[in-house]
């Protein structure tokens, strides 16, 4: 049963007139009469009788009204409680490469400054986060900027950073020396499985320049990409922020790939924009990034605007 029918019935009973109730409910009189008739069919009883001044409840109608009022009050309370709970929840998707430059800081500050927000963090490669966002499982997600972003989401450009090539120390890469793309051609590459944007970007650039794109290992796990590169199984290409910790840099050599960058944006689910938790969570993303970009923790990163 559509519970709106009970609300309409109670309003008619309160005003004693279908015409007055229709005006109050911003419905046409015929439409409201049809709704009342539909409710009477559902109940299997006549709920109103006509009087000289309008309509009045029958005995069955009074019983229905007596039961409907507490039912609707309880429903309103449930909706409020669920809404309040949802307002205190925040689900955010973050790339694993952002863990040291952003995610640890974000979780700590959110827990400290907004203890009433229940936070869920999903780490994953870009296509996985995008799928979760589109499925409504995430309120916010940090994924690569999309010139044709999906409808139903607000996209805010955040930061652009270099892509870096990583290998064992014997490769001799140096962070202060850009690495030419020719160094990647025909090399055994360890990259996230396609349709990952980073892998697709590298493949397109190499093929456009007539160079060979050779995948040796596909894995969506950042730590495994770095470990395999460290052990000499091949070379991996990652966002610069993936090398922001001393642990990640240990036992590898790395350098920026000449002319190769990735731009990140914050995507917000419009259906959740009303939530205070989502608003505060999104504002905190911008605040932390502004602070981080004023340090030297994030190699080559720069803030970007709407014209990415």
C-alpha positions as CSV (number, residue, x, y, z in Angstrom):
1,X,0.0,0.0,0.0
2,X,1.1,3.6,-0.8
3,X,1.3,5.2,2.7
4,X,0.5,8.6,1.1
5,X,-3.1,7.3,0.7
6,X,-3.3,7.2,4.5
7,X,-2.0,10.7,4.8
8,X,-4.6,11.9,2.2
9,X,-7.4,10.1,4.1
10,X,-6.4,11.7,7.4
11,X,-6.3,15.2,5.8
12,X,-9.8,14.7,4.3
13,X,-11.0,13.5,7.7
14,X,-9.5,16.5,9.5
15,X,-10.9,19.1,7.1
16,X,-14.2,17.2,6.5
17,X,-14.1,18.1,2.8
18,X,-12.5,16.5,-0.2
19,X,-12.4,19.9,-2.0
20,X,-10.6,21.6,0.9
21,X,-8.2,18.7,1.4
22,X,-7.4,18.7,-2.4
23,X,-6.5,22.4,-2.2
24,X,-4.4,21.9,0.9
25,X,-2.6,18.9,-0.6
26,X,-2.2,20.7,-4.0
27,X,-4.1,18.0,-5.8
28,X,-7.1,18.2,-8.1
29,X,-10.4,17.1,-6.5
30,X,-10.9,14.2,-9.0
31,X,-7.4,12.9,-8.3
32,X,-7.9,13.0,-4.5
33,X,-11.3,11.2,-4.9
34,X,-9.5,8.5,-6.9
35,X,-6.9,8.1,-4.2
36,X,-9.6,7.8,-1.5
37,X,-11.4,5.2,-3.7
38,X,-8.2,3.2,-4.1
39,X,-7.6,3.2,-0.4
40,X,-11.2,2.0,0.2
41,X,-10.6,-0.8,-2.2
42,X,-7.4,-1.8,-0.4
43,X,-9.2,-1.7,2.9
44,X,-12.3,-3.5,1.7
45,X,-14.5,-1.0,3.4
46,X,-16.2,2.4,2.9
47,X,-14.2,5.0,4.8
48,X,-16.3,8.2,4.2
49,X,-20.0,9.0,3.9
50,X,-21.3,12.2,2.3
51,X,-22.9,14.8,4.5
52,X,-24.6,18.2,3.9
53,X,-21.4,20.0,4.8
54,X,-18.9,17.6,3.1
55,X,-17.8,14.1,4.2
56,X,-17.4,12.2,7.5
57,X,-15.7,9.1,8.6
58,X,-17.6,5.8,8.8
59,X,-17.0,3.4,11.6
60,X,-14.5,1.6,9.5
61,X,-13.0,5.0,8.6
62,X,-12.5,5.9,12.3
63,X,-10.8,2.6,13.0
64,X,-8.5,3.1,10.0
65,X,-7.7,6.7,11.1
66,X,-7.0,5.6,14.7
67,X,-4.5,2.9,13.5
68,X,-3.0,5.1,10.7
69,X,-2.0,8.1,12.9
70,X,0.5,6.2,15.2
71,X,1.7,4.2,12.2
72,X,2.6,7.3,10.2
73,X,4.2,8.9,13.3
74,X,6.4,5.8,13.8
75,X,7.3,5.9,10.1
76,X,8.3,9.5,10.4
77,X,10.5,8.7,13.4
78,X,12.2,5.8,11.5
79,X,12.9,8.1,8.5
80,X,14.4,10.7,10.8
81,X,16.6,8.2,12.6
82,X,17.8,6.7,9.3
83,X,18.4,10.1,7.8
84,X,20.4,11.2,10.9
85,X,22.4,8.1,10.8
86,X,23.1,8.5,7.0
87,X,24.1,12.1,7.7
88,X,26.8,10.9,10.0
89,X,28.3,8.4,7.5
90,X,30.9,9.1,4.9
91,X,32.3,6.6,2.3
92,X,35.3,7.8,0.3
93,X,37.4,6.1,-2.3
94,X,41.1,6.9,-2.5
95,X,43.9,5.6,-4.8
96,X,46.4,3.4,-2.9
97,X,49.3,5.7,-4.1
98,X,47.8,8.5,-2.0
99,X,48.2,6.6,1.3
100,X,51.2,8.5,2.7
101,X,50.6,12.0,1.2
102,X,46.9,12.1,2.0
103,X,45.0,9.1,3.4
104,X,46.7,8.7,6.7
105,X,46.4,12.4,7.4
106,X,42.8,12.6,6.2
107,X,41.6,9.7,8.5
108,X,43.5,11.1,11.5
109,X,42.1,14.7,11.0
110,X,38.5,13.5,10.3
111,X,38.5,11.4,13.4
112,X,39.8,14.2,15.5
113,X,37.8,17.1,14.1
114,X,34.5,15.3,13.4
115,X,34.2,12.4,15.9
116,X,30.5,12.0,15.0
117,X,31.2,10.9,11.4
118,X,31.5,7.2,10.8
119,X,34.1,6.9,8.0
120,X,34.6,4.1,5.5
121,X,37.7,4.3,3.3
122,X,38.0,2.2,0.1
123,X,41.4,2.0,-1.5
124,X,41.5,0.8,-5.1
125,X,42.7,1.4,-8.7
126,X,40.9,4.1,-10.6
127,X,38.5,1.9,-12.6
128,X,37.5,0.0,-9.4
129,X,36.8,3.2,-7.5
130,X,34.8,4.6,-10.5
131,X,32.7,1.5,-10.6
132,X,31.9,1.8,-6.9
133,X,31.1,5.5,-7.3
134,X,28.7,4.8,-10.2
135,X,27.0,2.1,-8.1
136,X,26.3,4.5,-5.3
137,X,28.7,2.8,-2.9
138,X,30.9,5.9,-2.4
139,X,29.9,9.5,-1.5
140,X,33.3,10.8,-2.6
141,X,36.1,9.4,-4.7
142,X,39.5,10.7,-5.8
143,X,40.0,9.4,-9.4
144,X,41.6,10.7,-12.6
145,X,40.1,13.9,-14.0
146,X,37.4,13.1,-16.7
147,X,36.7,15.7,-19.4
148,X,33.3,14.1,-19.9
149,X,32.4,13.3,-16.3
150,X,29.4,11.2,-15.6
151,X,26.1,12.9,-14.8
152,X,24.9,12.9,-11.2
153,X,28.3,13.8,-9.8
154,X,30.2,17.0,-9.1
155,X,33.8,17.0,-10.3
156,X,36.4,19.2,-8.6
157,X,39.9,19.2,-10.1
158,X,42.5,18.7,-7.4
159,X,46.1,18.1,-8.4
160,X,48.5,17.2,-11.2
161,X,51.6,15.1,-10.6
162,X,54.3,13.4,-12.7
163,X,54.2,9.7,-13.6
164,X,57.5,8.1,-12.5
165,X,59.3,5.0,-13.7
166,X,60.6,2.6,-11.0
167,X,63.1,-0.2,-11.2
168,X,65.9,-1.8,-9.2
169,X,69.0,0.3,-8.2
170,X,70.9,-1.2,-11.2
171,X,68.6,0.9,-13.5
172,X,70.2,4.0,-12.2
173,X,67.1,6.2,-12.4
174,X,67.4,9.6,-10.6
175,X,64.6,11.7,-9.4
176,X,66.2,14.9,-10.7
177,X,66.7,13.5,-14.2
178,X,63.6,13.1,-16.4
179,X,63.6,9.7,-18.1
180,X,62.9,9.6,-21.9
181,X,60.0,7.5,-23.1
182,X,62.4,5.5,-25.2
183,X,63.6,3.9,-22.0
184,X,60.1,2.3,-21.6
185,X,59.8,1.0,-25.1
186,X,60.1,-2.8,-25.2
187,X,60.8,-2.9,-21.4
188,X,59.0,-5.5,-19.4
189,X,56.3,-3.5,-17.6
190,X,54.5,-4.2,-14.4
191,X,51.2,-2.3,-14.5
192,X,47.6,-2.4,-13.2
193,X,45.3,-4.4,-15.4
194,X,43.4,-2.5,-18.0
195,X,41.0,-0.6,-18.3
196,X,43.1,1.3,-15.7
197,X,43.7,4.8,-16.9
198,X,47.4,4.9,-16.2
199,X,48.0,1.7,-18.1
200,X,45.9,2.9,-21.0
201,X,47.7,6.3,-21.0
202,X,51.1,4.7,-21.2
203,X,50.1,2.3,-23.9
204,X,48.6,5.0,-26.1
205,X,51.6,7.3,-25.8
206,X,54.0,4.6,-26.7
207,X,52.1,3.3,-29.6
208,X,51.5,6.8,-30.9
209,X,55.3,7.3,-31.0
210,X,55.8,3.9,-32.7
211,X,57.3,2.3,-29.6
212,X,56.6,-1.1,-28.2
213,X,54.3,-1.6,-25.3
214,X,55.1,-4.8,-23.4
215,X,53.2,-6.0,-20.3
216,X,55.1,-8.6,-18.2
217,X,52.8,-8.6,-15.2
218,X,49.3,-7.1,-14.5
219,X,48.4,-6.5,-10.9
220,X,46.1,-4.0,-9.3
221,X,48.2,-4.0,-6.1
222,X,50.5,-1.0,-5.8
223,X,52.8,-2.7,-3.2
224,X,53.2,-5.7,-5.5
225,X,54.1,-3.5,-8.4
226,X,56.8,-1.8,-6.4
227,X,58.1,-5.1,-4.9
228,X,58.4,-6.8,-8.3
229,X,60.2,-3.8,-9.7
230,X,62.5,-3.7,-6.7
231,X,63.4,-7.4,-7.4
232,X,64.1,-6.8,-11.0
233,X,61.1,-8.6,-12.6
234,X,60.5,-5.5,-14.7
235,X,59.8,-1.8,-14.5
236,X,56.6,-0.2,-13.1
237,X,55.1,3.2,-13.7
238,X,53.3,4.9,-10.8
239,X,52.1,8.3,-9.8
240,X,54.9,10.3,-8.0
241,X,53.0,10.2,-4.7
242,X,53.5,6.4,-4.5
243,X,57.2,7.1,-3.8
244,X,56.5,9.7,-1.0
245,X,57.5,7.3,1.8
246,X,61.1,6.2,2.6
247,X,59.8,2.6,2.7
248,X,58.6,2.8,-0.9
249,X,61.9,4.3,-2.1
250,X,64.0,1.7,-0.3
251,X,65.8,-0.6,-2.7
252,X,64.6,1.1,-5.9
253,X,65.7,3.8,-8.3
254,X,63.1,6.1,-9.9
255,X,62.7,9.1,-12.1
256,X,59.9,11.2,-13.7
257,X,58.9,10.1,-17.2
258,X,59.4,13.0,-19.5
259,X,56.1,14.7,-20.4
260,X,53.9,12.1,-18.5
261,X,51.4,13.3,-15.9
262,X,48.2,12.3,-14.2
263,X,45.5,14.8,-13.0
264,X,43.2,13.9,-10.1
265,X,39.8,15.2,-9.3
266,X,37.3,14.8,-6.4
267,X,34.0,13.3,-7.5
268,X,31.0,13.8,-5.3
269,X,27.7,11.9,-5.5
270,X,25.0,14.6,-5.9
271,X,22.5,12.4,-4.2
272,X,24.5,12.7,-1.0
273,X,25.4,16.4,-1.2
274,X,22.8,17.2,1.4
275,X,24.7,15.2,4.0
276,X,26.8,17.3,6.5
277,X,29.3,14.4,6.7
278,X,29.8,14.6,2.9
279,X,30.1,18.4,2.9
280,X,32.6,18.3,5.8
281,X,34.5,15.4,4.3
282,X,34.8,17.1,0.9
283,X,36.0,20.4,2.5
284,X,38.6,18.5,4.5
285,X,40.0,17.0,1.2
286,X,40.7,20.5,-0.1
287,X,42.2,21.7,3.2
288,X,44.6,18.8,3.5
289,X,45.7,19.0,-0.1
290,X,46.4,22.7,0.2
291,X,48.6,22.0,3.3
292,X,50.4,19.1,1.7
293,X,51.2,21.0,-1.5
294,X,52.9,23.7,0.6
295,X,55.5,21.1,1.7
296,X,58.0,19.0,-0.3
297,X,56.5,15.7,0.6
298,X,54.8,15.3,-2.8
299,X,57.3,15.2,-5.7
300,X,56.3,17.5,-8.6
301,X,52.7,17.9,-7.6
302,X,50.8,21.1,-8.3
303,X,47.3,22.4,-7.8
304,X,45.1,22.5,-10.8
305,X,41.9,24.4,-11.6
306,X,38.8,23.7,-13.6
307,X,40.6,24.1,-16.9
308,X,42.6,20.8,-16.5
